[in-house]
């Protein structure tokens, strides 16, 4: 399948395809993904935790009907975990087999130099693709039909690993000292996500298209809830989104993300709620607020926040 022709012929086609996969986004997101595929550029997706950065890569893989290969970054991640490592057990086994065959290989009449020369003929066997264990990066480059490669939370990896990625992101190839340069059979569509735990290098940013996903607007958030949880009534949907939008304006440590809005909507369904109330909200604050101090701040303003949310159903709050 030619992704550019069949799946990325227009921004509208991309947006419709993502919507069919239950990912609601604005035209900026769809445009960036469209350009990334056609320009064959990685996408660096930044924004608060829980706004759908990782989900974007998953949805695009679903839309393309392509495998998703994911690298979850962490401090200490190195190329042996991300790119390749040697099958040491297999090498040891073959070394033993070679040892058992020495009498056949070696001629007792050979001079020492000749014997060493014969042994050298077997050196490269142990560092060939046959003994290579591919990790996610190498697997992504080797896929003949293409994949979506997700490098998740790159900001948690060390700067050394970030520098190591530059060759992959610019040339879609990797260099293995014992083998040489391995180029992508088909260039993967690459997404990198970052929660801004640290500043990424300019070299990495230059190689990527940049996409920032903020907290959604009220209208977009309602559309997400309608798509993901159509059983939530319109009245409750307007109220819960209005409440979440108001909570994000508070001086709290971790504002609720869209994923936490969805979790709260599911919780309210389980509570058989048709409308918000102060008591119901108070009992479920811990679904979308993850720090005790944030819950205390919200509790102090619970009456006014709930009252404002209830007005949303009557059309008294802005879109």
Backbone torsions as a table, in degrees:
resi	resn	phi	psi	omega
1	UNK	NA	134.5	174.1
2	UNK	-91.7	104.8	-176.4
3	UNK	-57.5	-41.4	-175.3
4	UNK	-61.8	-40.8	-177.5
5	UNK	-80.6	-45.2	-171.1
6	UNK	-86.4	-30.3	-173.0
7	UNK	-121.8	-17.9	-174.5
8	UNK	-128.8	45.1	179.5
9	UNK	-81.0	-18.3	178.5
10	UNK	-159.3	160.7	177.2
11	UNK	-64.0	-39.4	-178.8
12	UNK	-62.6	-39.3	179.0
13	UNK	-63.7	-41.1	178.6
14	UNK	-63.9	-45.1	-178.7
15	UNK	-63.4	-42.0	178.8
16	UNK	-65.5	-40.0	178.6
17	UNK	-64.5	-39.1	178.5
18	UNK	-69.4	-37.1	178.3
19	UNK	-65.2	-38.7	178.1
20	UNK	-62.9	-26.7	177.3
21	UNK	-92.2	13.6	176.1
22	UNK	67.5	31.9	173.3
23	UNK	-114.9	109.1	-178.3
24	UNK	-94.5	125.4	-177.7
25	UNK	-144.8	170.9	176.7
26	UNK	-92.3	177.4	-175.2
27	UNK	-67.5	-24.4	179.7
28	UNK	-63.8	-43.7	178.9
29	UNK	-64.3	-48.8	-178.4
30	UNK	-63.0	-38.2	179.3
31	UNK	-64.9	-42.6	-179.6
32	UNK	-63.8	-43.0	179.1
33	UNK	-65.2	-41.5	178.6
34	UNK	-60.2	-46.3	179.8
35	UNK	-66.9	-39.2	-178.7
36	UNK	-60.0	-42.3	-179.7
37	UNK	-68.9	-45.4	-175.9
38	UNK	-74.9	-29.5	177.3
39	UNK	-91.1	-6.8	-178.0
40	UNK	56.0	51.4	179.7
41	UNK	-119.9	144.0	172.6
42	UNK	-66.7	158.6	176.8
43	UNK	-116.8	124.1	173.2
44	UNK	-96.0	112.8	-176.1
45	UNK	-104.9	117.9	179.7
46	UNK	-118.0	164.6	179.8
47	UNK	146.6	171.7	179.8
48	UNK	-60.0	156.2	178.2
49	UNK	-63.3	138.2	173.8
50	UNK	87.9	10.4	-178.4
51	UNK	-92.6	-0.6	175.5
52	UNK	108.4	22.9	-178.5
53	UNK	-69.2	-51.9	178.2
54	UNK	-65.5	-40.0	-178.9
55	UNK	-62.1	-30.9	178.6
56	UNK	-58.7	-47.3	179.6
57	UNK	-63.3	-41.3	179.6
58	UNK	-62.1	-42.6	-178.6
59	UNK	-67.7	-40.1	178.4
60	UNK	-64.2	-38.7	176.0
61	UNK	-61.8	-41.6	177.2
62	UNK	-64.7	-43.1	179.5
63	UNK	-61.6	-39.6	-179.0
64	UNK	-83.5	-8.4	-174.3
65	UNK	56.0	42.9	-177.1
66	UNK	-118.8	153.3	176.0
67	UNK	-64.1	149.2	173.5
68	UNK	-109.1	120.8	175.2
69	UNK	-109.6	125.7	-171.2
70	UNK	-121.4	136.1	170.6
71	UNK	-115.3	116.1	175.8
72	UNK	-89.7	113.8	-174.5
73	UNK	-80.7	151.0	177.0
74	UNK	-158.9	163.9	179.8
75	UNK	-64.7	128.5	-179.2
76	UNK	98.3	-5.3	177.4
77	UNK	-62.7	131.7	179.8
78	UNK	-132.1	-179.6	-173.5
79	UNK	-67.1	-24.8	178.5
80	UNK	-67.0	-26.1	177.0
81	UNK	-91.1	-28.4	-175.1
82	UNK	-99.8	-31.0	-172.9
83	UNK	-109.0	-62.9	-178.1
84	UNK	-165.1	165.0	164.9
85	UNK	-149.4	161.8	-178.5
86	UNK	-85.8	145.4	177.6
87	UNK	-81.0	85.2	-172.6
88	UNK	-64.2	-36.7	178.6
89	UNK	-62.3	-41.1	179.0
90	UNK	-68.8	-37.8	177.0
91	UNK	-62.1	-41.6	179.2
92	UNK	-64.5	-39.9	178.8
93	UNK	-62.3	-45.1	-179.7
94	UNK	-69.6	-30.5	175.6
95	UNK	-63.0	-41.4	177.8
96	UNK	-64.2	-40.2	177.7
97	UNK	-63.2	-40.5	178.7
98	UNK	-64.8	-39.3	179.0
99	UNK	-60.6	-40.5	-179.8
100	UNK	-68.2	-20.4	-177.4
101	UNK	-99.7	5.5	-174.5
102	UNK	-58.7	-39.2	-178.7
103	UNK	-62.3	-35.1	178.9
104	UNK	-72.9	-40.0	-176.8
105	UNK	-72.0	-43.0	-173.9
106	UNK	-90.6	143.4	173.9
107	UNK	-105.9	127.4	-176.8
108	UNK	-60.3	-21.1	-179.7
109	UNK	-85.4	-9.1	-179.2
110	UNK	-66.1	147.3	171.2
111	UNK	-75.4	163.0	-178.9
112	UNK	-57.5	-43.4	-179.5
113	UNK	-62.3	-40.0	179.4
114	UNK	-66.4	-39.4	179.5
115	UNK	-63.6	-43.6	179.3
116	UNK	-64.5	-39.4	179.0
117	UNK	-62.0	-39.2	177.9
118	UNK	-65.3	-41.4	179.3
119	UNK	-64.7	-35.5	179.7
120	UNK	-62.0	-23.9	179.5
121	UNK	-63.9	-18.4	-176.9
122	UNK	-101.3	-1.4	-176.9
123	UNK	-58.4	-51.0	-172.5
124	UNK	-70.4	-18.3	-179.6
125	UNK	-59.4	-38.3	-174.3
126	UNK	-79.2	-11.1	177.2
127	UNK	-126.3	58.5	178.8
128	UNK	-122.1	167.3	178.9
129	UNK	-54.2	-24.9	-179.8
130	UNK	-61.5	-28.1	-177.6
131	UNK	-106.4	10.9	-176.3
132	UNK	-93.2	132.0	175.7
133	UNK	-103.6	102.7	-177.3
134	UNK	-71.2	137.2	173.5
135	UNK	-102.6	-178.0	-170.1
136	UNK	-50.8	-44.7	-178.0
137	UNK	-61.8	-46.9	-179.0
138	UNK	-67.9	-37.9	177.0
139	UNK	-59.8	-41.4	-179.3
140	UNK	-63.5	-37.4	-179.7
141	UNK	-74.4	-24.0	-175.2
142	UNK	-89.2	-8.7	-176.2
143	UNK	-73.2	120.3	-176.7
144	UNK	-70.8	-26.2	-176.8
145	UNK	-99.6	3.1	177.9
146	UNK	85.2	152.2	179.7
147	UNK	-142.6	167.9	166.9
148	UNK	-100.4	121.3	-179.3
149	UNK	-103.6	120.7	179.0
150	UNK	-109.4	116.8	174.3
151	UNK	-104.7	95.4	-167.1
152	UNK	-89.1	131.8	178.1
153	UNK	57.5	55.0	179.9
154	UNK	-59.9	-25.0	-179.6
155	UNK	-69.4	-13.2	177.2
156	UNK	-87.4	-14.6	179.4
157	UNK	-81.2	162.5	178.5
158	UNK	-72.5	159.4	178.1
159	UNK	-62.3	-31.0	178.6
160	UNK	-63.2	-40.4	178.9
161	UNK	-69.5	-37.9	176.7
162	UNK	-59.8	-42.7	178.1
163	UNK	-65.1	-38.0	178.4
164	UNK	-61.1	-32.2	-177.5
165	UNK	-72.2	-17.0	-171.6
166	UNK	-58.7	-38.8	179.7
167	UNK	-65.1	-39.8	178.6
168	UNK	-64.8	-43.9	-174.5
169	UNK	-73.5	-27.6	-177.5
170	UNK	-93.9	-41.1	-173.6
171	UNK	-116.6	-2.3	-177.9
172	UNK	51.4	51.8	178.3
173	UNK	-152.7	161.6	176.2
174	UNK	-134.6	152.3	179.2
175	UNK	-111.4	122.8	176.8
176	UNK	-112.6	115.6	-171.6
177	UNK	-50.3	-43.9	-175.1
178	UNK	-75.7	-18.3	-174.5
179	UNK	-115.8	-41.4	-177.0
180	UNK	121.6	-156.9	-176.9
181	UNK	-90.5	130.4	176.6
182	UNK	-113.0	118.3	-179.6
183	UNK	-97.7	155.0	-179.8
184	UNK	-63.4	132.9	173.1
185	UNK	-64.1	-44.1	171.9
186	UNK	-142.2	130.0	-174.7
187	UNK	-61.5	126.4	177.3
188	UNK	-75.6	159.1	171.4
189	UNK	-89.9	116.6	-169.1
190	UNK	-107.3	132.6	172.8
191	UNK	-121.7	130.5	171.4
192	UNK	-115.0	135.9	177.5
193	UNK	-114.8	152.0	179.9
194	UNK	-148.5	136.7	173.6
195	UNK	-100.4	13.3	178.1
196	UNK	63.1	36.4	175.0
197	UNK	-67.3	-27.7	173.7
198	UNK	-150.6	162.8	179.9
199	UNK	-75.9	130.2	178.2
200	UNK	-85.2	157.3	-175.7
201	UNK	-71.9	152.8	176.7
202	UNK	-64.5	-32.2	179.7
203	UNK	-62.0	-41.9	178.6
204	UNK	-68.6	-42.8	-178.3
205	UNK	-63.7	-35.5	179.9
206	UNK	-62.9	-28.9	-176.2
207	UNK	-84.3	-5.1	-173.4
208	UNK	-122.9	155.9	163.1
209	UNK	-82.1	139.2	-176.8
210	UNK	-99.4	135.1	177.0
211	UNK	-135.6	124.1	176.0
212	UNK	-109.0	123.9	178.2
213	UNK	-107.1	109.1	-180.0
214	UNK	-86.7	-179.1	169.3
215	UNK	-60.8	142.4	-175.8
216	UNK	-73.0	157.2	171.9
217	UNK	-69.1	166.6	179.8
218	UNK	-60.3	-43.9	-178.4
219	UNK	-63.0	-43.4	-179.6
220	UNK	-67.9	-39.1	-179.4
221	UNK	-65.4	-39.6	176.4
222	UNK	-63.2	-38.2	179.9
223	UNK	-66.5	-37.4	177.4
224	UNK	-63.0	-46.2	179.3
225	UNK	-63.2	-41.0	179.8
226	UNK	-62.6	-38.6	-179.0
227	UNK	-74.1	-45.0	-176.5
228	UNK	-77.4	-37.4	-176.2
229	UNK	-132.0	73.2	-177.2
230	UNK	-62.9	-16.9	-179.9
231	UNK	-75.8	-11.8	174.7
232	UNK	-74.8	123.6	-178.5
233	UNK	-64.3	157.1	-177.5
234	UNK	-60.8	-39.7	-178.9
235	UNK	-61.2	-50.6	-179.7
236	UNK	-66.6	-37.6	-179.7
237	UNK	-60.2	-46.1	179.3
238	UNK	-63.6	-41.5	-176.8
239	UNK	-68.2	-45.6	-176.2
240	UNK	-68.9	-35.6	177.4
241	UNK	-68.1	-41.2	177.7
242	UNK	-61.3	-39.4	179.2
243	UNK	-65.3	-46.4	-179.9
244	UNK	-62.1	-42.3	179.3
245	UNK	-60.9	-38.9	179.6
246	UNK	-69.7	-39.4	179.8
247	UNK	-61.2	-35.4	-178.8
248	UNK	-66.0	-17.8	179.1
249	UNK	-85.6	-9.7	-178.9
250	UNK	-75.7	160.7	177.6
251	UNK	-84.9	81.6	-177.4
252	UNK	-124.9	163.7	-175.0
253	UNK	-72.5	-43.6	-175.9
254	UNK	-135.9	95.6	176.8
255	UNK	-60.8	145.2	-179.5
256	UNK	-66.5	139.0	179.5
257	UNK	-93.3	177.0	178.8
258	UNK	-64.0	-35.0	178.4
259	UNK	-63.9	-34.3	178.5
260	UNK	-76.6	-28.9	172.1
261	UNK	-62.5	-43.6	178.6
262	UNK	-63.0	-42.7	178.2
263	UNK	-60.4	-42.3	-179.3
264	UNK	-66.1	-40.9	177.7
265	UNK	-60.0	-41.7	177.4
266	UNK	-63.0	-41.4	179.7
267	UNK	-63.2	-41.6	-179.9
268	UNK	-65.7	-34.7	174.8
269	UNK	-62.8	-42.3	179.0
270	UNK	-65.3	-26.7	178.4
271	UNK	-86.2	3.1	179.8
272	UNK	58.3	35.3	-178.4
273	UNK	-80.3	140.4	172.9
274	UNK	-114.3	-15.7	178.8
275	UNK	-155.6	155.2	178.2
276	UNK	-76.9	152.1	170.9
277	UNK	-144.2	158.1	-179.4
278	UNK	-58.6	-39.6	-179.0
279	UNK	-65.7	-44.9	-178.7
280	UNK	-64.4	-44.1	179.8
281	UNK	-63.6	-43.4	-179.6
282	UNK	-59.1	-36.3	-179.1
283	UNK	-75.3	-19.7	-173.5
284	UNK	-117.9	12.1	179.2
285	UNK	-58.2	-33.2	-176.6
286	UNK	-71.4	-7.3	176.6
287	UNK	-72.1	-36.9	-176.1
288	UNK	-117.7	-6.1	173.7
289	UNK	-114.1	124.5	-169.2
290	UNK	-104.6	-0.1	179.6
291	UNK	-125.0	137.0	-175.4
292	UNK	-59.4	-38.7	179.9
293	UNK	-66.0	-32.1	176.7
294	UNK	-67.8	-38.8	178.3
295	UNK	-63.9	-39.6	179.6
296	UNK	-64.5	-41.2	178.2
297	UNK	-61.6	-44.5	-179.7
298	UNK	-66.5	-38.0	179.8
299	UNK	-63.0	-35.6	179.7
300	UNK	-64.4	-27.8	-178.8
301	UNK	-112.0	18.6	-171.9
302	UNK	-60.2	-43.1	-176.5
303	UNK	-64.3	-47.5	-178.2
304	UNK	-69.8	-38.0	179.4
305	UNK	-64.6	-42.6	-179.9
306	UNK	-66.8	-40.7	179.7
307	UNK	-61.9	-42.1	178.8
308	UNK	-66.1	-38.3	179.7
309	UNK	-65.7	-37.3	179.6
310	UNK	-66.1	-28.4	177.7
311	UNK	-67.6	-23.9	-176.1
312	UNK	-59.7	-36.5	-179.5
313	UNK	-67.7	-24.9	-179.9
314	UNK	-90.4	5.3	177.9
315	UNK	75.6	23.4	-177.1
316	UNK	-95.2	-4.9	176.5
317	UNK	-111.6	155.5	-178.7
318	UNK	-71.2	160.3	177.6
319	UNK	-73.0	NA	NA
